[in-house]
Structures are given as structure tokens and as C-alpha cells.
Amino acid sequence: MPAFQLCSRRHFLHASGLGPGTVALASLLHREGLLAAPVKPATFGEERHDLTSKKPHFEPRAKAMISLFMMGGPSQMDLFDPKPMLTKYHGKKFPGEVKYDNLAQASSKCFGSPWKFQKHGQCGMEISELLPHLSKVVDDITLIRSMTSGVSNHAQGLYAMNAGRITAGRPALGSWLTYGLGSETDDLPAYMVLSHPGGLPTFQQEHFTNGWLPALYQGTLVRAAEPRILNLDPPPALAGAPQQRQLDLLRAFNEEHLAARPGELDLQARIASYELAANMQTAAKEALDISGEPAHILKLYGADNPVTKDYATRCIIARRLVERGVRYVQVLNAGQSWDQHSALVTSLPKNCAATDQPSAALLIDLKQRGLLDSTVVHWGGEMGRLPVLQNDAGPEKWGRDHNTYGFSMWVAGGGFKKGHVHGQTDDFGHKAVLDEVRHFDYHATLLHLFGLDHTRLTYKRNGLAASLTDNQGAKVITPLLA
């Protein structure tokens, strides 16, 4: 009997104190031992999967992306899309048909925005007074006022905006990017997700699922409190030399297993993943620690203000991760905090106060570091709001129902135009009427900026070539490109 068959590999892994089941390990799988190989073309659909850097289909503009995702549906006519006609009709019957999501509290009365809009920047972009910090950087963003996904429900809207279709179980955008391009870092996951202190948004891991792509393309969750990544550190008794001895023993088990199965590259890569996890114990802690950031940077983001401190911290971490080669970073809110069915007058300003300064500071900081040109920044949710009021029980209780037939979001960097407004909704902000951007068009455009042809970035599933845009007639929206 070979010396290393005293216990099964399954039993050893179960008993080990190293925590090898963490998602971070899955993200780092298949790297050591393969890094010496030359960068290879992106031949998608192969059975072999790894996170080594892959060549895109053509020269990319973007290398990384930070998505500031606002689950719940920010109100476009109160933030980005001024509608004087809606204000004129305030309190009067909406002159058209409305598709409600919540009939129990539905109303046909128009709800004019309580907030004023002004033109800002050299581009003259009109932005709500609720976003004073974004107003200072409008010359660096593209504001899309004609987004659509066509289904006024949170789950289906999330699936559409994040994974290409309105059905669950599909890979998220970050998973597609890491599948197509691999990673530029050896010590951190390629796809990282920064959660809110209050927890994950509604639908939890659906925001960063790998779907039916291999597990190494799943997002790695980073908590808002220590330990930010679970199972990263060994118990104190195993730290240092004891941990190394366990790694050595595990390597011996795996090498013996590999020797009986020549040519199994997945096994070879798995052997290395544990050593990389040990490297990550240092790299991740350094990347997630903002204590060494200069005082002026902390102040720029609002990390010195209790109202903005949490979101500022996570935006700074997002920048630090991109600096260190992470491909895709999501910054999430808790629950559906932008879902203002009622009390919009008080709750929307609170959302903006917490996120506006850090979001704008992220653009400023990336730009001054020379990173904005190669980093896409996205701000938006899965839907917008209706122009009619909901919960007609007094002004302090008024809200807005869901709307995915014409809503707003902004993008910046990575090859998007600067100081540009794209698309238009009708006079009431209800439906897109000019230069509509469907969710799959947005995805096709994003992939294009990363040097990827959305029709060629495919994965063989059940004998078919599945993709992010999935044969829905998606097109690259060239007017969005610089």
C-alpha cells in the first residue's frame, strides 16, 4: 500500500483546517503550473478551463469593470431624466396607459419630481439636485436615458441586466468576462463582490452566480466586516509551519492521484490552488485594507463621514482591486433599497446621500491614476420607476411603481463617450422613444469594449453554443463609443 493512502482524500479535505471549500479557492483554481505557458487565443467552448490571461478577439479598450449596482430600481425622472410635462400634469390623470406591477396601490395620477434639475459641465447634462457630486463629473460619463428590459419585476429585471435573459440560473456578466479573458492577477480572484453591511441584495448569490459555467468563474464574496473573506485564514494552531506541512501532504496526495491519471490538467491545477490560497492570505488582506490610503483620498470619497463611510470604503476597495489586476468588481446594496414604492420623498435622498459622493470620487480617483480609460464604471439598477404616483395616502407616503420600458443608468471609462446623453423617453419618462438600448444591446456593447465579439463568446451546453446575448438580435450601440 502506498504511504499516502492512510486516509481518503475526501476525508483529509473534510478534516483539514485550511478551509479549502471557500469560493476564493475555486476562483484561483487552474493557475500555478500553467502560468509559464504562453498567452493563448480565446478558443471558447473547450472542455479545459483556467484563469490564465486570454487574448480577446480584437484590440480592447477596457481591461476591467466596476459595477455599482443599485438593486431596487432608481427613479430616472427624479435623478437623470427631467420631465417638465410630468411636472405640469402633477396630480392630474396620466394621459395614456400604464402597466402596473402592484395594482393594490396603483394610481393614475401623475407624480412630478419634487427636485430641480440643472445643466452641468461643458456638455450641459441635466442632473437632479439630489446628485451634486455626480454633477461635477458629468463630462466623464455617458448617461443612457433609454434602457429597457421589458419586464417590470425585480427578479426578471435583475436576470436581464446581469445575465442576459429574464430567466434564472444563467452566468452573470462578471463570470462571462472572466471566462472570456481570464485574470491579470495570480494572487486574487478575477471576479470579486463587495457586499453591504446589511447583507446581500434580494436574490442573494444570483447577482454573482457562474450559472452553468465552471465554478472557477463565480464571483468571490467580500463581506463588509472582518473577516471579509470567510475561511481565508487557518486556525492559529495551524498557521505557519503546520499549514505548510498540510499543504505538502495534500500535494503528495494529489500528485499520486495525478500520476495514475496522466494528462489530467485539471488535477495538476488543483494541486496548485492550495498554494495560491496561501498566497492570497497576504494579497487579499493587503488589497482590502484601506488604512494606508492618504487622508485626502479618504476625504475625497467621504470615508470620514458616517453617512458615506461604508460606500466610500467599498468604492476605495474596488479601485484597489482593479489596480491589482482584478477583472470585475461588483459593489452591491442591501435588499431592494432603491425600491421606493412609498415614502420616495424621504428615502430617495437618503440613498443618494450615501452613494453620490463615493461614486463620483471613484471616477475622479481612477482618472487621476490613469485607470479610467481602461476601466468601465457602471451605475444603475435593474429597472426604473413609473411617472404616476403609488400609495396615494398623502405626499409623505407617495412612491413610484416599477418601470422597465424606459429607464436611466450611466457608464464611464473603458471606451465609452464622455459627456454624452444617449436616448430619450416620452414626455412623461414612461417609455423609451428614441435610440432604445435593450439589455442585450448593452451587454454586446460592453463585450465589444473588452475586445470580445458577443456572437463568438460562447460556451457549449447540451450540445448548443450558449452566450451572454443568446441570439436575441443584440447589436453593439456604436453611438455610445468614443
C-alpha positions in Angstrom: 0.0 0.0 0.0 1.5 3.4 -0.9 2.5 5.5 2.1 -0.1 8.3 1.3 -3.2 6.1 1.3 -3.7 6.0 5.0 -6.9 8.0 4.6 -9.0 9.0 1.7 -8.5 12.4 0.0 -12.2 13.2 0.7 -11.7 12.6 4.4 -8.5 14.6 4.5 -10.1 17.6 2.9 -13.1 17.4 5.2 -10.9 17.3 8.3 -8.4 19.9 7.2 -8.5 23.3 8.9 -7.4 25.2 5.8 -10.9 25.9 4.7 -10.4 24.7 1.0 -14.1 24.9 0.3 -14.1 28.7 0.0 -15.2 30.3 -3.2 -11.9 32.2 -3.4 -10.1 28.9 -3.9 -12.4 28.0 -6.8 -11.6 31.4 -8.4 -7.8 30.7 -8.1 -8.1 27.2 -9.5 -6.0 26.1 -12.5 -3.3 28.7 -12.4 0.1 27.6 -10.9 2.0 25.4 -13.3 0.1 26.9 -16.2 1.4 30.4 -15.9 4.6 29.6 -17.8 2.6 28.7 -20.9 2.3 31.5 -23.5 -0.9 33.5 -23.5 -3.3 31.6 -25.8 -6.1 32.8 -28.1 -9.6 32.7 -26.6 -10.8 29.4 -28.0 -14.2 29.4 -26.2 -16.2 26.2 -25.7 -13.2 24.0 -24.9 -13.5 21.5 -22.0 -10.3 22.8 -20.5 -10.9 25.9 -18.3 -8.5 28.1 -16.5 -7.9 31.8 -15.5 -4.7 32.4 -17.4 -4.9 35.6 -19.4 -6.5 35.1 -22.8 -6.3 37.1 -25.9 -9.5 38.9 -26.9 -11.0 38.6 -30.4 -9.7 42.1 -31.2 -7.9 45.1 -29.6 -9.8 46.0 -26.4 -10.5 49.4 -24.9 -11.3 48.1 -21.5 -9.5 45.7 -19.2 -11.6 45.8 -16.0 -15.0 46.8 -14.8 -16.6 48.1 -11.6 -20.4 47.8 -11.4 -22.1 50.0 -8.8 -25.4 48.0 -8.9 -28.4 49.7 -7.2 -30.9 46.9 -6.6 -34.5 48.1 -6.4 -34.7 50.5 -9.4 -33.6 54.1 -9.1 -36.1 56.7 -10.2 -35.0 58.1 -13.5 -37.3 61.1 -13.6 -36.1 62.2 -10.1 -32.4 61.7 -10.9 -31.4 61.7 -14.5 -34.3 62.4 -16.8 -36.1 65.7 -16.2 -39.7 65.9 -17.4 -41.4 69.4 -17.4 -44.6 67.9 -18.8 -44.8 65.5 -15.9 -44.5 68.4 -13.5 -47.2 70.3 -15.4 -49.5 67.3 -15.1 -48.7 66.7 -11.4 -51.8 65.4 -9.6 -53.8 65.0 -12.9 -54.7 61.8 -14.7 -51.9 60.3 -16.8 -52.9 60.8 -20.4 -52.1 57.2 -21.5 -51.9 53.6 -20.5 -49.8 52.4 -17.7 -48.7 48.8 -16.9 -48.6 48.5 -13.1 -46.7 45.9 -11.2 -48.6 46.5 -7.9 -52.3 47.0 -8.6 -53.2 47.2 -4.9 -51.6 50.6 -4.5 -51.9 51.8 -8.1 -52.9 55.3 -9.1 -53.3 57.1 -12.4 -52.2 60.5 -11.0 -49.1 62.0 -12.4 -46.2 62.5 -9.9 -44.0 65.4 -10.9 -40.5 65.2 -9.5 -40.1 67.2 -6.2 -36.5 68.0 -7.1 -35.0 70.5 -9.5 -32.7 69.8 -12.4 -29.8 71.9 -13.8 -27.3 71.7 -16.6 -23.8 70.9 -15.6 -20.4 70.6 -17.2 -19.2 71.6 -20.6 -21.7 69.1 -22.0 -24.7 70.7 -20.4 -26.0 67.4 -19.0 -29.1 67.9 -16.8 -28.8 66.2 -13.4 -31.0 66.3 -10.3 -30.1 68.4 -7.3 -30.0 65.1 -5.4 -26.7 64.2 -7.1 -24.4 67.3 -6.5 -21.2 65.2 -6.7 -22.1 63.4 -9.9 -23.0 66.8 -11.4 -19.3 67.7 -11.1 -18.1 64.8 -13.3 -20.7 64.6 -16.0 -18.1 65.4 -18.6 -16.7 62.0 -18.0 -19.8 59.9 -18.2 -22.3 58.6 -20.8 -25.9 58.9 -19.5 -28.2 56.4 -21.1 -31.9 57.5 -20.8 -33.4 54.8 -22.9 -32.6 51.5 -21.2 -35.2 48.8 -21.5 -35.6 45.1 -20.5 -39.4 44.8 -20.9 -40.4 43.1 -17.7 -41.4 45.0 -14.6 -40.3 42.6 -11.9 -37.2 42.7 -9.8 -36.1 39.1 -10.3 -36.6 39.1 -14.1 -35.1 42.6 -14.3 -32.0 41.5 -12.4 -31.6 38.4 -14.6 -31.9 40.5 -17.7 -29.5 43.3 -16.7 -27.0 40.9 -15.0 -27.2 37.7 -17.1 -28.7 38.5 -20.4 -32.2 36.9 -20.2 -35.1 37.2 -17.8 -34.7 33.6 -16.6 -32.7 32.4 -13.6 -29.7 30.2 -13.5 -27.6 31.9 -16.2 -24.0 33.1 -15.7 -23.6 36.7 -14.6 -21.7 39.3 -16.7 -18.6 39.1 -14.4 -18.5 35.3 -15.0 -18.6 35.8 -18.8 -15.8 38.3 -18.7 -13.6 36.1 -16.6 -14.4 33.1 -18.8 -13.5 35.0 -21.9 -10.5 36.9 -20.7 -9.1 35.2 -17.7 -7.3 37.1 -15.0 -4.4 39.5 -14.8 -3.6 38.6 -11.2 -2.1 35.5 -9.7 -2.9 36.2 -6.1 -6.5 37.5 -6.1 -9.8 36.2 -7.6 -10.7 37.6 -11.0 -14.2 38.4 -10.0 -15.0 40.0 -6.6 -18.2 41.1 -5.0 -18.4 43.7 -2.2 -21.4 43.3 0.0 -23.3 45.9 2.1 -23.1 45.7 6.0 -26.9 45.0 5.9 -26.3 41.9 3.8 -26.7 41.0 0.1 -29.4 42.4 -2.2 -32.6 40.5 -2.8 -31.9 37.3 -4.8 -28.6 36.9 -3.0 -26.0 34.9 -5.0 -28.0 35.4 -8.2 -26.0 38.6 -8.6 -22.7 36.8 -9.0 -23.6 33.3 -10.0 -21.5 31.4 -12.5 -24.7 29.6 -13.7 -23.7 26.7 -15.8 -20.2 28.0 -16.4 -17.5 26.1 -14.4 -17.3 27.1 -10.8 -14.0 29.0 -11.0 -15.8 31.8 -12.8 -18.1 32.5 -9.9 -17.8 35.8 -8.0 -15.9 35.8 -4.7 -17.9 37.4 -1.9 -16.2 40.0 0.2 -18.0 40.9 3.4 -18.4 44.4 4.7 -16.9 43.4 8.1 -13.9 41.2 9.2 -13.3 38.6 8.2 -14.0 40.0 4.8 -13.4 36.7 3.1 -14.5 33.6 5.1 -12.2 30.6 5.5 -9.2 32.5 4.3 -7.1 32.1 7.4 -6.2 28.8 9.1 -6.8 28.4 12.8 -4.0 29.9 14.8 -2.7 26.5 15.7 -2.2 25.7 12.1 -0.7 28.9 10.9 2.9 28.9 9.5 4.8 25.7 9.5 1.8 23.4 10.4 -0.1 24.8 7.5 2.9 24.3 5.1 3.1 20.6 6.3 -0.6 20.1 5.5 0.0 21.7 2.1 2.9 19.4 1.5 0.9 16.4 2.5 -2.0 17.4 0.3 0.3 18.0 -2.6 1.7 14.5 -2.2 -1.9 13.0 -2.2 -2.8 14.9 -5.3 0.5 14.1 -7.2 0.0 10.4 -6.5 -3.6 10.8 -7.8 -2.4 12.6 -10.9 0.3 10.1 -11.6 -2.4 7.5 -12.0 -4.3 9.8 -14.4 -1.7 11.3 -16.9 -2.9 14.2 -18.9 -5.5 15.4 -16.4 -4.6 19.1 -16.4 -7.5 19.9 -14.0 -5.8 17.8 -11.4 -2.5 19.4 -12.0 -4.0 22.8 -11.5 -5.9 21.7 -8.4 -2.7 20.8 -6.7 -1.5 24.4 -7.1 -4.7 26.0 -5.9 -3.9 25.4 -2.2 -0.5 27.1 -2.5 -2.2 30.0 -4.2 -4.7 30.2 -1.5 -1.9 30.6 1.0 -0.5 33.5 -1.2 -4.0 35.1 -1.1 -3.9 35.2 2.7 -1.5 38.0 2.3 -2.6 39.6 -1.0 -6.3 39.8 -0.2 -5.7 41.3 3.2 -3.4 44.0 1.7 -5.9 44.8 -1.1 -8.9 45.0 1.3 -7.1 47.2 3.8 -7.6 51.0 3.2 -5.8 52.2 6.4 -2.8 53.2 4.3 -4.8 55.4 1.9 -3.8 59.1 2.1 -6.1 61.4 4.1 -7.0 63.4 1.0 -8.2 60.2 -0.8 -10.4 59.2 2.2 -11.9 62.7 2.3 -12.5 62.7 -1.5 -14.6 59.5 -1.2 -16.3 60.6 2.1 -14.7 57.9 4.2 -14.5 60.5 7.0 -18.3 61.0 7.0 -20.6 58.5 8.8 -23.3 58.9 6.0 -20.9 57.9 3.2 -18.3 55.9 5.1 -19.5 52.4 4.1 -20.0 53.1 0.4 -16.8 55.1 0.3 -14.8 52.3 1.8 -16.1 49.8 -0.7 -15.5 52.1 -3.6 -11.9 52.6 -2.5 -11.5 48.8 -2.2 -13.0 48.4 -5.7 -10.3 50.8 -7.0 -7.6 48.9 -5.1 -8.7 45.6 -6.6 -8.7 46.9 -10.1 -5.3 48.3 -9.6 -4.1 44.8 -8.6 -5.5 43.1 -11.6 -9.0 42.0 -10.6 -11.1 41.8 -13.8 -14.6 42.6 -12.5 -15.8 44.1 -9.2 -19.4 44.5 -8.1 -20.4 46.9 -5.3 -23.9 45.9 -4.0 -26.6 47.4 -1.8 -28.7 45.6 0.7 -32.2 44.2 -0.1 -34.0 46.4 -2.6 -33.1 49.8 -1.0 -33.9 51.7 -4.2 -37.4 50.2 -4.5 -39.4 53.3 -3.4 -43.0 52.2 -3.7 -43.7 54.7 -0.9 -42.0 57.5 1.0 -39.9 58.4 -2.0 -39.5 62.0 -0.8 -37.6 60.9 2.2 -35.9 57.6 1.2 -34.5 58.6 -2.2 -32.5 61.5 -0.8 -31.0 59.1 1.8 -29.9 56.7 -0.9 -28.3 59.5 -2.9 -26.6 61.0 0.2 -24.9 57.6 0.9 -23.7 56.8 -2.6 -23.3 60.0 -4.7 -20.0 61.3 -3.3 -18.2 57.9 -3.3 -19.5 57.1 -6.8 -18.2 60.4 -8.2 -15.0 60.1 -6.3 -14.3 56.7 -7.9 -14.3 58.3 -11.3 -12.0 61.2 -10.2 -9.6 58.8 -8.5 -9.5 56.3 -11.4 -8.9 59.2 -13.8 -6.1 60.8 -11.8 -4.3 57.4 -11.6 -4.6 56.8 -15.4 -7.0 53.9 -14.9 -10.3 55.3 -16.1 -9.5 54.9 -19.8 -9.2 51.1 -19.3 -11.8 50.6 -16.6 -15.5 50.7 -17.2 -17.6 52.1 -14.3 -21.3 51.3 -14.3 -24.0 52.9 -12.1 -27.6 51.6 -12.3 -30.2 49.1 -11.3 -32.5 46.5 -12.8 -35.3 49.0 -13.6 -36.6 52.5 -13.2 -40.0 53.9 -11.9 -43.4 54.9 -13.3 -44.4 58.6 -13.8 -47.6 58.1 -11.8 -47.7 58.1 -8.0 -48.2 55.0 -5.9 -49.7 54.7 -2.4 -51.9 57.8 -2.7 -52.1 58.3 1.1 -50.5 61.7 1.4 -47.4 63.4 0.0 -45.1 61.9 2.6 -46.2 58.4 1.6 -46.1 58.8 -2.2 -43.9 56.4 -4.2 -43.5 55.0 -7.7 -44.1 51.5 -9.1 -41.7 49.6 -11.4 -40.9 50.5 -14.9 -38.5 48.7 -17.3 -39.8 50.3 -20.6 -37.6 53.3 -20.3 -35.1 54.0 -17.5 -31.7 55.5 -16.9 -28.2 54.5 -15.9 -24.7 55.8 -16.5 -21.4 54.4 -17.6 -17.9 55.8 -17.8 -14.4 55.0 -18.9 -13.2 52.0 -20.9 -14.1 53.4 -24.3 -17.5 55.0 -23.6 -18.1 58.5 -24.8 -17.5 61.4 -22.4 -20.2 64.0 -21.6 -22.8 62.2 -23.7 -26.5 61.7 -23.3 -27.9 58.8 -25.2 -31.6 58.1 -25.9 -34.8 59.6 -24.9 -38.1 58.7 -23.2 -41.5 60.2 -23.8 -42.6 63.4 -22.2 -43.5 61.6 -19.0 -40.5 59.4 -18.7 -42.5 56.2 -19.2 -41.2 54.6 -22.3 -38.1 54.8 -24.5 -38.9 56.6 -27.8 -35.5 57.3 -29.3 -32.3 55.2 -29.5 -33.6 52.4 -27.3 -30.9 50.4 -25.6 -32.1 46.9 -24.8 -30.3 45.0 -22.1 -28.7 42.6 -24.5 -27.5 45.5 -26.7 -25.8 46.9 -23.6 -24.1 43.6 -23.0 -23.0 43.3 -26.6 -21.5 46.8 -26.4 -19.7 46.1 -23.1 -18.2 42.9 -24.5 -17.1 44.9 -27.6 -15.2 47.3 -25.5 -13.4 44.4 -23.9 -12.4 43.1 -27.3 -14.9 40.3 -27.4 -17.4 39.6 -30.1 -20.7 38.7 -28.3 -21.6 36.1 -31.0 -18.2 34.3 -30.6 -18.0 34.3 -26.8 -19.9 31.0 -26.4 -20.0 28.0 -24.1 -21.0 24.5 -25.2 -24.0 23.5 -23.2 -26.2 20.5 -24.0 -24.7 20.4 -27.5 -25.5 24.1 -28.2 -23.4 27.2 -28.1 -24.8 29.4 -25.3 -23.8 33.1 -24.9 -24.5 36.1 -22.8 -26.6 37.8 -25.5 -28.0 34.4 -26.7 -29.3 35.0 -30.2 -31.7 37.8 -29.2 -30.7 40.1 -32.1 -28.2 42.0 -29.9 -26.2 44.8 -31.5 -23.3 47.0 -30.5 -24.6 50.5 -29.9 -21.8 52.4 -31.7 -23.1 55.9 -30.7 -22.1 55.0 -27.1 -18.4 54.5 -28.1 -15.8 57.2 -28.0 
